[in-house]
């Protein structure tokens, strides 16, 4: 049965959505026609080394290294990699996955070194993926139409949260066996994504006309958080055409849970693709070079990762952008799925992620 905390959250959501507005099912032929195409792409993908091992500008990073990263790389065993390489569309290339796991291991060792002062420090370390294999999370990538325009919905996390406060993200959270089921299949993670989405967006199911808010189209391979937890992206389609996010009507539909999010908004897919940029990303920066300054210390080489511009809006804050894990998940979906389907452009089936 639902926990008392979940029941309290649902009650708060219902109370906060006082409007009797009833959402009408989307009549967008574009979205209706796109849904089976997207589901087909997500379900028919097969791993191909020629497309999943490449990434622009990163191939050489593990070749010349001034620190013993080879010892860390050796800990990323093939069996550990296979745990992340499910038969779904990959978010990371093989090299990106390996670099991420190396960085996770580096951070784990650093934390262990600074917090432990006994003989247990010298005990044999557990592999990164094994240490966190029972801590899973799921996020929902919510496709929608906003007055007929194909878009994606995002949230900005509450400033009071202890982790990732004020960051732009997709709705989602940790798997809970008491709420999401215990079967070892994708359904439990779909349940996680949908449950967390409802808790964060606080949409009132009484506003829905007939069908549920979200139709699930598929999933991708999981990606590791920097704590080593498996995060599985679930792609879903909103069954209702939404108003502009700057309107009071949108806020009545999605009042949001203030304990978790402080802004819910949408961005057209075309604008996301046109607003892609890049910035240094630590999770892929495993190589070092000598600092030419007076210190003579080694510094981390910058590896560029994806980032996305957020269009101007009254609720947008200085520094708001889509970056980190959210951008990492978003880029290959835009390039290999949403761009080709909605905009007639992308980087093609054999393009780099």
C-alpha positions as CSV (number, residue, x, y, z in Angstrom):
1,X,0.0,0.0,0.0
2,X,1.1,3.6,-0.5
3,X,3.2,5.1,2.2
4,X,1.8,7.9,4.4
5,X,4.2,10.4,2.8
6,X,3.0,9.5,-0.7
7,X,-0.6,9.9,0.5
8,X,0.1,13.3,2.0
9,X,1.8,14.4,-1.3
10,X,-1.2,13.3,-3.4
11,X,-3.6,15.1,-1.1
12,X,-1.6,18.3,-1.3
13,X,-1.5,18.0,-5.1
14,X,-5.3,17.5,-5.3
15,X,-5.9,20.5,-3.0
16,X,-3.6,22.8,-4.9
17,X,-5.3,22.1,-8.3
18,X,-8.6,23.8,-7.7
19,X,-9.5,24.5,-11.3
20,X,-12.2,22.4,-12.9
21,X,-10.6,22.8,-16.3
22,X,-10.8,19.5,-18.3
23,X,-8.0,18.8,-20.6
24,X,-9.0,17.7,-24.1
25,X,-7.1,14.8,-25.8
26,X,-4.6,16.0,-28.3
27,X,-5.8,16.0,-31.9
28,X,-2.3,16.6,-33.3
29,X,-1.8,14.3,-36.2
30,X,1.9,15.0,-36.0
31,X,2.2,13.6,-32.5
32,X,-0.2,10.7,-33.2
33,X,1.9,9.7,-36.3
34,X,5.2,10.2,-34.5
35,X,4.3,8.0,-31.5
36,X,4.6,4.7,-33.3
37,X,7.7,5.8,-35.2
38,X,9.4,6.7,-31.9
39,X,8.3,3.5,-30.3
40,X,9.7,1.5,-33.3
41,X,13.1,3.3,-33.1
42,X,13.4,2.6,-29.4
43,X,12.3,-1.0,-29.6
44,X,14.3,-2.0,-32.7
45,X,17.7,-0.7,-31.8
46,X,20.5,-3.2,-31.8
47,X,24.1,-2.5,-30.6
48,X,26.5,-1.8,-33.4
49,X,30.1,-1.2,-32.4
50,X,30.5,1.1,-35.4
51,X,28.0,3.5,-33.9
52,X,28.3,3.1,-30.1
53,X,32.1,3.4,-29.6
54,X,32.6,6.8,-31.2
55,X,32.4,10.2,-29.7
56,X,33.6,13.5,-31.0
57,X,36.9,14.5,-29.5
58,X,37.2,11.8,-26.8
59,X,38.9,8.9,-28.5
60,X,42.4,9.8,-27.5
61,X,41.8,10.7,-23.9
62,X,42.6,7.4,-22.4
63,X,45.7,6.9,-24.5
64,X,48.2,9.5,-23.1
65,X,47.7,10.0,-19.4
66,X,50.0,11.4,-16.7
67,X,48.3,9.5,-13.9
68,X,47.8,5.8,-13.4
69,X,44.2,5.7,-14.9
70,X,45.1,2.3,-16.4
71,X,44.7,0.8,-12.9
72,X,41.2,2.4,-12.6
73,X,40.3,1.4,-16.1
74,X,41.2,-2.2,-15.3
75,X,38.4,-2.2,-12.7
76,X,35.8,-1.5,-15.3
77,X,35.4,-5.1,-16.4
78,X,33.5,-6.3,-19.4
79,X,30.9,-7.8,-17.1
80,X,30.4,-4.4,-15.4
81,X,29.9,-2.8,-18.8
82,X,27.4,-5.4,-19.9
83,X,25.2,-4.5,-16.9
84,X,24.6,-1.1,-18.5
85,X,24.3,-2.3,-22.1
86,X,20.7,-3.4,-22.2
87,X,19.1,-4.0,-25.7
88,X,17.8,-0.5,-25.9
89,X,18.9,2.8,-27.5
90,X,22.3,3.7,-25.9
91,X,22.6,7.1,-24.3
92,X,26.4,6.8,-23.8
93,X,29.0,5.5,-26.2
94,X,31.1,2.6,-24.8
95,X,34.0,5.1,-24.2
96,X,31.7,7.6,-22.4
97,X,30.4,4.8,-20.2
98,X,33.9,3.6,-19.4
99,X,35.0,7.1,-18.6
100,X,32.0,7.7,-16.4
101,X,32.6,4.5,-14.4
102,X,36.3,5.5,-14.0
103,X,35.3,8.9,-12.6
104,X,32.7,7.3,-10.3
105,X,35.4,5.0,-8.9
106,X,37.8,8.0,-8.5
107,X,35.3,9.9,-6.5
108,X,34.4,6.9,-4.4
109,X,38.1,6.3,-3.5
110,X,38.5,10.0,-2.7
111,X,35.5,10.0,-0.4
112,X,36.7,6.8,1.2
113,X,40.2,8.3,1.7
114,X,38.8,11.4,3.4
115,X,36.2,9.7,5.6
116,X,37.9,6.5,6.7
117,X,40.9,6.4,9.1
118,X,41.1,2.7,9.9
119,X,42.3,-0.5,8.4
120,X,39.1,-0.9,6.4
121,X,40.6,1.6,3.9
122,X,43.0,-1.1,2.8
123,X,40.3,-3.7,2.2
124,X,39.5,-4.8,-1.3
125,X,37.2,-2.2,-3.0
126,X,33.9,-3.2,-4.5
127,X,33.4,-2.5,-8.2
128,X,31.4,0.6,-8.8
129,X,28.4,-1.0,-10.5
130,X,28.2,-3.8,-7.9
131,X,28.3,-1.3,-5.0
132,X,25.2,0.5,-6.3
133,X,23.4,-2.1,-8.4
134,X,20.4,-2.2,-6.0
135,X,19.9,1.6,-6.1
136,X,18.0,2.4,-9.2
137,X,16.1,5.4,-10.5
138,X,14.0,6.3,-13.5
139,X,13.3,9.5,-15.2
140,X,10.5,10.4,-17.6
141,X,11.2,12.3,-20.8
142,X,7.7,13.8,-21.4
143,X,7.0,14.5,-25.1
144,X,4.1,16.9,-25.6
145,X,2.5,19.3,-28.0
146,X,2.1,22.9,-26.9
147,X,-0.6,24.4,-29.0
148,X,0.3,21.9,-31.7
149,X,4.1,22.4,-31.4
150,X,6.2,19.2,-30.5
151,X,7.9,20.0,-27.2
152,X,9.5,18.4,-24.2
153,X,8.6,19.2,-20.6
154,X,11.2,19.9,-17.9
155,X,11.3,20.9,-14.3
156,X,13.6,23.1,-12.2
157,X,14.3,21.4,-8.9
158,X,13.5,23.2,-5.6
159,X,16.2,25.3,-4.1
160,X,15.7,23.6,-0.8
161,X,16.6,20.1,-2.0
162,X,19.8,18.7,-0.6
163,X,20.9,17.3,-4.0
164,X,21.0,19.0,-7.3
165,X,19.0,22.0,-6.0
166,X,17.8,24.5,-8.6
167,X,19.0,22.3,-11.5
168,X,16.9,21.7,-14.6
169,X,15.9,18.1,-14.9
170,X,13.3,15.6,-16.1
171,X,10.8,14.4,-13.5
172,X,11.8,11.1,-11.9
173,X,13.3,9.5,-8.8
174,X,14.2,6.4,-7.0
175,X,12.6,3.0,-7.4
176,X,10.5,1.9,-4.4
177,X,9.6,-1.7,-4.3
178,X,6.6,-1.1,-2.1
179,X,5.1,1.3,-4.6
180,X,6.4,0.3,-8.0
181,X,6.3,-3.5,-7.9
182,X,9.0,-6.0,-7.5
183,X,9.1,-7.8,-10.9
184,X,12.6,-7.7,-12.5
185,X,11.4,-6.1,-15.7
186,X,10.9,-2.7,-17.2
187,X,7.4,-2.2,-15.8
188,X,8.6,-1.4,-12.3
189,X,10.9,1.4,-13.6
190,X,8.0,2.7,-15.8
191,X,5.9,2.8,-12.6
192,X,8.7,4.7,-10.9
193,X,8.9,7.3,-13.6
194,X,5.1,7.8,-13.7
195,X,4.7,7.9,-9.9
196,X,7.5,10.4,-9.5
197,X,6.1,12.5,-12.4
198,X,2.7,12.7,-10.7
199,X,4.3,13.6,-7.3
200,X,6.4,16.4,-8.8
201,X,4.0,17.9,-11.3
202,X,1.0,17.5,-9.0
203,X,-1.4,17.2,-11.9
204,X,-5.0,16.5,-10.9
205,X,-6.3,13.3,-12.6
206,X,-9.8,14.8,-12.4
207,X,-8.8,17.2,-15.1
208,X,-8.2,14.4,-17.6
209,X,-10.9,13.8,-20.2
210,X,-10.7,10.1,-20.8
211,X,-7.3,8.5,-21.0
212,X,-4.3,8.8,-18.7
213,X,-1.9,11.7,-19.0
214,X,1.1,9.8,-20.4
215,X,1.5,7.0,-22.9
216,X,4.8,5.1,-22.6
217,X,6.7,4.8,-25.9
218,X,9.8,3.0,-24.7
219,X,13.1,3.3,-22.8
220,X,16.8,3.6,-23.3
221,X,19.8,2.0,-21.8
222,X,20.5,3.2,-18.2
223,X,23.1,5.8,-17.5
224,X,25.2,6.1,-14.3
225,X,24.7,9.0,-12.0
226,X,28.0,10.3,-10.5
227,X,27.1,8.2,-7.4
228,X,27.0,5.1,-9.5
229,X,23.3,4.6,-9.4
230,X,21.5,3.3,-12.5
231,X,19.2,5.9,-14.0
232,X,16.8,4.6,-16.7
233,X,15.2,7.1,-19.1
234,X,11.6,6.3,-19.9
235,X,10.1,8.1,-23.0
236,X,6.5,9.0,-22.7
237,X,4.0,11.1,-24.7
238,X,1.4,13.4,-23.2
239,X,-2.0,12.6,-24.5
240,X,-3.3,16.1,-24.2
241,X,-2.4,19.3,-26.0
242,X,-1.0,21.8,-23.5
243,X,-1.2,25.6,-23.3
244,X,2.0,27.7,-23.2
245,X,3.9,27.2,-19.9
246,X,3.8,31.0,-19.2
247,X,0.0,31.0,-18.8
248,X,-2.1,30.6,-15.7
249,X,-3.9,27.8,-17.4
250,X,-0.7,25.7,-17.6
251,X,0.0,26.4,-13.9
252,X,-3.5,25.2,-13.0
253,X,-2.8,22.0,-14.9
254,X,0.6,21.5,-13.3
255,X,0.7,23.4,-10.0
256,X,3.8,21.5,-9.0
257,X,4.9,20.2,-5.6
258,X,6.9,23.1,-4.1
259,X,9.0,20.7,-2.0
260,X,10.4,19.1,-5.2
261,X,10.1,21.6,-8.0
262,X,9.7,25.4,-8.4
263,X,9.2,25.7,-12.1
264,X,7.6,23.4,-14.8
265,X,8.0,24.4,-18.4
266,X,8.2,23.2,-22.0
267,X,10.7,23.9,-24.8
268,X,9.9,23.2,-28.5
269,X,12.1,20.4,-29.9
270,X,13.3,22.5,-32.7
271,X,14.5,25.2,-30.3
272,X,16.3,22.6,-28.3
273,X,18.2,21.3,-31.3
274,X,19.0,24.9,-32.4
275,X,20.1,25.8,-28.9
276,X,22.6,23.0,-28.3
277,X,26.0,24.1,-27.1
278,X,28.8,22.5,-25.0
279,X,30.7,23.0,-21.8
280,X,33.4,21.1,-19.8
281,X,32.0,17.9,-18.2
282,X,33.9,16.3,-15.3
283,X,32.5,12.9,-15.7
284,X,34.4,12.4,-19.0
285,X,37.6,14.2,-17.8
286,X,39.8,11.4,-16.7
287,X,43.1,12.6,-18.1
288,X,45.5,15.2,-16.6
289,X,48.2,17.6,-17.8
290,X,50.8,19.6,-16.0
291,X,49.8,23.0,-14.9
292,X,52.1,25.6,-16.6
293,X,51.6,27.9,-13.6
294,X,53.8,28.3,-10.6
295,X,52.2,25.4,-8.6
296,X,53.4,22.8,-11.1
297,X,50.4,20.7,-10.1
298,X,48.4,18.6,-12.5
299,X,45.1,19.8,-13.7
300,X,42.2,18.0,-15.2
301,X,41.9,18.3,-19.0
302,X,38.5,19.6,-20.0
303,X,36.3,17.3,-22.1
304,X,33.3,19.0,-23.6
305,X,29.8,17.7,-22.9
306,X,26.4,18.8,-24.1
307,X,24.4,21.7,-22.8
308,X,21.2,23.4,-24.0
309,X,20.0,27.0,-23.9
310,X,16.6,27.8,-22.2
311,X,14.6,30.4,-24.0
312,X,13.9,33.6,-22.1
313,X,11.0,33.6,-19.8
314,X,9.8,35.5,-16.7
315,X,10.7,32.6,-14.4
316,X,14.0,31.9,-15.9
317,X,16.9,32.7,-13.6
318,X,20.4,33.7,-14.4
319,X,22.5,30.6,-14.9
320,X,19.5,28.4,-15.8
321,X,20.5,25.9,-18.5
322,X,20.1,22.2,-19.3
323,X,23.4,20.5,-18.5
324,X,24.8,17.4,-16.7
325,X,22.9,14.2,-16.8
326,X,19.8,15.8,-18.2
327,X,21.7,17.1,-21.2
328,X,23.6,13.8,-21.6
329,X,20.3,12.0,-21.9
330,X,18.7,14.7,-24.1
331,X,21.3,15.0,-26.8
332,X,21.2,11.4,-28.3
333,X,17.4,11.4,-28.1
334,X,17.3,14.7,-30.1
335,X,19.8,13.6,-32.6
336,X,18.7,10.0,-33.2
337,X,15.0,10.1,-32.4
338,X,13.1,13.3,-31.9
339,X,15.0,15.4,-34.5
340,X,14.5,13.0,-37.4
341,X,10.9,12.3,-36.5
342,X,9.7,15.8,-35.7
343,X,12.0,18.1,-37.6
344,X,13.1,15.9,-40.5
345,X,16.7,16.3,-39.5
346,X,19.2,14.7,-37.2
347,X,22.5,13.1,-37.4
348,X,21.2,9.9,-38.8
349,X,21.2,6.3,-37.8
350,X,25.0,5.9,-37.9
351,X,25.8,9.3,-36.4
352,X,27.9,9.9,-33.3
353,X,26.0,10.3,-30.1
